C-alpha cells in the first residue's frame, strides 16, 4: 500500500466524532513541482509559498509557507468554489471535518493556521504562538491548547458546523496520539453569515516558516434528515488535476 493510502486509511480509522463521511478534498502536494507554488492556490505575496521535499509528514513533498515580515497567505477558496459554497446550498447545520498537519520552524514567531471564509474573514484560527504555545484564537479570547516544539509535526483535526458558529479541535502528534482537545469553541468571527463562501488559508508572519502537509476536507453525516449525499464535486489532490 502506498504511503498516501496508508495515511488516509489511518486517519479514516480515527475520524472526529467517530462518524462516517465523504472526503471532498485532499491536498498532499505529491504531484506538484518542487520549488514551485502549489497548484490551484492564490498567494497574497509573491514567492511566499512553494513545494518542498523536506520536511514531510507523509509521502515525499509538503508545502513551505515563508514570510520575511509580511503576512503570507495561501488560499484555495477560488479554485474550489463548488466545495466551499456547496455547504450553504443545502439547508441544515452540516458538520465538516478538516485535518491538516503543520510544523513550525521556530518558537519565537507568530505563525497562524487558518480555516477561513473568503474576504479574509476567519472561522477557525490556530496559532503557533511566540513562546511555544499552541493557541486556539476565538471570539471569546485565546485558549491555550498545549506546548509545541520547533521542527515537530502536529496534526490538527477541526470539526465545525456551517450554521452554528462553534467547533471542536483535537491536536495530535504525527503518530496520532492526542496531545490536546477543546470543544465548543466560538468561531474567531462568529458574525459571518451563510452568504459567505468557505475557503482555506495558511499564514506565517514575523519572519516565520511554516510547513504544511496532508490537508483533508470531509463531510460528516448530518444528524437531521436531509438529502445525502449532496451533489458536490469531490476533488483529488490539486496537483493531480489536469489544467
C-alpha positions as CSV (number, residue, x, y, z in Angstrom):
1,X,0.0,0.0,0.0
2,X,1.3,3.5,-0.9
3,X,2.2,6.0,1.9
4,X,-0.7,8.1,0.7
5,X,-3.2,5.3,1.1
6,X,-1.8,4.4,4.4
7,X,-2.2,8.0,5.6
8,X,-5.8,8.1,4.5
9,X,-6.6,4.7,6.0
10,X,-5.0,5.7,9.3
11,X,-7.0,8.9,9.6
12,X,-10.3,7.5,8.4
13,X,-10.0,4.9,11.1
14,X,-9.9,7.6,13.8
15,X,-12.1,10.5,12.4
16,X,-13.6,13.1,14.7
17,X,-17.0,12.3,16.2
18,X,-16.5,8.7,15.1
19,X,-18.8,9.1,12.2
20,X,-18.6,8.2,8.5
21,X,-18.3,10.9,5.9
22,X,-17.4,11.9,2.4
23,X,-13.9,13.1,1.6
24,X,-14.4,16.3,-0.5
25,X,-10.7,17.3,-0.9
26,X,-7.2,16.0,-0.3
27,X,-4.1,18.0,-0.7
28,X,-0.9,16.1,-0.3
29,X,1.3,18.1,-2.7
30,X,2.7,15.0,-4.2
31,X,2.1,15.9,-7.8
32,X,3.2,19.5,-7.6
33,X,6.7,20.6,-8.8
34,X,9.3,21.1,-6.1
35,X,10.3,24.8,-5.9
36,X,7.1,26.0,-7.5
37,X,4.0,27.4,-5.8
38,X,1.2,25.0,-5.1
39,X,-1.2,24.4,-8.0
40,X,-4.6,25.9,-7.6
41,X,-3.6,28.3,-4.8
42,X,-3.7,32.0,-4.6
43,X,-0.8,33.9,-2.9
44,X,-1.1,37.4,-1.5
45,X,2.7,37.8,-1.6
46,X,4.8,36.7,-4.5
47,X,7.1,33.7,-3.7
48,X,5.6,33.3,-0.2
49,X,4.9,29.5,-0.6
50,X,6.5,26.7,-2.6
51,X,6.6,22.9,-2.7
52,X,9.5,21.3,-0.8
53,X,10.8,17.7,-0.4
54,X,11.7,18.1,3.2
55,X,10.4,18.0,5.8
56,X,7.3,15.9,5.1
57,X,4.6,14.2,7.2
58,X,3.9,11.5,4.6
59,X,4.9,10.9,1.0
60,X,7.7,12.9,-0.5
61,X,6.6,16.5,-0.6
62,X,5.0,19.2,1.5
63,X,4.2,22.9,1.3
64,X,6.5,25.6,2.8
65,X,4.9,28.9,3.7
66,X,7.6,31.6,4.3
67,X,7.3,35.2,5.4
68,X,10.0,37.8,5.6
69,X,7.9,40.1,7.7
70,X,4.7,40.3,5.7
71,X,1.6,38.2,6.1
72,X,2.0,35.2,3.8
73,X,-1.4,33.8,2.8
74,X,-2.1,30.7,0.7
75,X,-5.8,30.2,-0.3
76,X,-7.6,27.6,-2.4
77,X,-11.1,29.2,-1.9
78,X,-11.4,30.5,-5.5
79,X,-10.1,27.2,-7.0
80,X,-12.7,25.1,-5.3
81,X,-15.9,27.2,-5.4
82,X,-18.3,24.2,-5.5
83,X,-16.7,22.7,-2.4
84,X,-16.7,25.9,-0.3
85,X,-20.0,27.2,-1.4
86,X,-21.8,23.9,-1.5
87,X,-22.4,23.6,2.2
88,X,-24.7,26.6,2.0
89,X,-26.7,25.3,-0.9
90,X,-28.1,22.7,1.4
91,X,-30.1,23.7,4.4
92,X,-29.1,22.4,7.8
93,X,-26.3,22.6,10.3
94,X,-23.8,20.4,8.3
95,X,-20.7,19.3,10.3
96,X,-17.5,19.5,8.4
97,X,-14.2,17.9,9.4
98,X,-10.8,19.4,8.4
99,X,-7.5,17.7,9.1
100,X,-4.1,19.2,8.3
101,X,-0.6,18.7,9.6
102,X,1.7,21.7,10.3
103,X,5.2,22.2,11.5
104,X,6.8,25.5,12.7
105,X,10.5,26.1,12.2
106,X,10.8,28.1,15.3
107,X,9.0,29.0,18.6
108,X,9.6,32.8,18.6
109,X,7.4,34.0,15.8
110,X,3.6,34.2,15.4
111,X,2.6,31.5,12.9
112,X,-1.0,31.1,12.2
113,X,-3.0,28.3,10.6
114,X,-6.4,29.4,9.3
115,X,-9.7,27.9,8.2
116,X,-11.2,30.9,6.7
117,X,-14.1,32.3,4.7
118,X,-13.4,34.5,1.8
119,X,-12.6,38.2,2.1
120,X,-10.0,37.1,4.7
121,X,-12.7,36.5,7.3
122,X,-11.8,33.7,9.7
123,X,-13.8,31.0,11.3
124,X,-11.1,28.8,12.9
125,X,-7.7,30.2,13.9
126,X,-4.9,28.1,15.4
127,X,-1.7,29.9,16.3
128,X,1.8,28.7,16.9
129,X,2.3,31.5,19.4
130,X,5.6,33.1,20.4
131,X,7.0,31.3,23.5
132,X,6.0,27.8,22.3
133,X,2.2,27.6,23.0
134,X,-0.4,26.3,20.6
135,X,-3.4,28.5,20.9
136,X,-7.0,28.5,19.6
137,X,-7.9,32.1,19.0
138,X,-11.6,32.5,19.3
139,X,-14.3,35.2,19.6
140,X,-14.3,34.6,23.3
141,X,-10.5,35.0,23.6
142,X,-7.4,32.8,23.2
143,X,-7.4,29.3,24.6
144,X,-4.0,27.6,25.2
145,X,-4.1,24.0,23.9
146,X,-0.6,22.7,24.7
147,X,3.1,23.3,24.3
148,X,4.8,22.8,20.9
149,X,8.4,22.3,19.8
150,X,10.1,23.7,16.7
151,X,10.7,21.3,13.8
152,X,7.9,18.9,15.0
153,X,4.8,17.8,13.1
154,X,1.4,18.4,14.7
155,X,-1.9,17.2,13.3
156,X,-5.0,19.5,13.7
157,X,-8.4,17.9,13.5
158,X,-11.2,20.6,13.5
159,X,-14.9,19.7,13.3
160,X,-17.1,22.7,12.7
161,X,-20.7,23.4,11.7
162,X,-21.9,25.5,8.8
163,X,-24.6,27.4,10.8
164,X,-23.6,27.1,14.4
165,X,-20.5,29.2,15.0
166,X,-18.8,26.6,17.1
167,X,-16.1,24.0,16.5
168,X,-14.2,21.2,18.3
169,X,-10.5,20.7,18.0
170,X,-8.1,17.8,18.6
171,X,-4.3,18.2,18.4
172,X,-2.3,15.1,17.9
173,X,1.3,14.1,17.3
174,X,2.4,12.7,13.9
175,X,1.6,9.2,15.1
176,X,-2.0,10.1,16.1
177,X,-1.6,10.3,19.8
178,X,-3.8,13.1,21.2
179,X,-2.0,16.0,22.8
180,X,-4.9,18.4,23.5
181,X,-8.6,18.6,22.9
182,X,-11.0,21.6,23.1
183,X,-14.8,21.6,22.4
184,X,-17.5,24.2,21.8
185,X,-15.0,26.9,20.7
186,X,-16.5,30.0,19.2
187,X,-15.6,30.9,15.7
188,X,-13.0,33.7,15.5
189,X,-15.6,35.8,13.7
190,X,-19.0,34.3,14.6
191,X,-21.0,37.0,12.9
192,X,-20.3,35.6,9.5
193,X,-23.3,34.6,7.5
194,X,-24.3,31.9,5.1
195,X,-23.8,34.2,2.1
196,X,-20.1,34.0,2.5
197,X,-18.2,31.1,0.9
198,X,-15.7,29.0,2.8
199,X,-12.0,28.9,1.8
200,X,-8.8,27.8,3.5
201,X,-5.6,29.7,4.1
202,X,-2.3,29.2,5.8
203,X,-0.3,32.1,7.0
204,X,3.1,32.8,8.6
205,X,4.3,36.2,9.7
206,X,7.0,37.9,11.7
207,X,9.7,36.3,9.6
208,X,8.5,32.8,10.2
209,X,8.4,29.5,8.3
210,X,5.5,27.0,8.4
211,X,5.4,23.6,6.7
212,X,2.0,22.1,5.8
213,X,1.1,18.6,4.6
214,X,-1.9,16.3,4.1
215,X,-4.9,18.6,4.1
216,X,-8.2,16.8,4.0
217,X,-11.8,18.2,4.0
218,X,-14.6,15.7,4.9
219,X,-18.3,16.0,5.3
220,X,-19.7,14.2,8.3
221,X,-23.1,12.6,8.1
222,X,-25.7,15.1,9.4
223,X,-28.0,14.0,12.2
224,X,-31.0,15.7,10.8
225,X,-32.9,14.2,7.9
226,X,-31.5,15.8,4.8
227,X,-30.8,14.5,1.2
228,X,-27.5,12.7,1.3
229,X,-25.1,12.7,-0.3
230,X,-25.3,16.1,-1.8
231,X,-24.3,16.6,-5.5
232,X,-21.0,18.2,-4.8
233,X,-17.7,17.7,-6.6
234,X,-15.1,15.5,-4.9
235,X,-11.7,16.9,-5.6
236,X,-8.5,14.8,-5.6
237,X,-5.1,16.2,-4.8
238,X,-4.9,19.6,-6.6
239,X,-1.6,18.6,-8.2
240,X,-3.2,15.6,-9.8
241,X,-5.7,17.6,-11.8
242,X,-5.3,18.5,-15.5
243,X,-5.4,22.2,-16.3
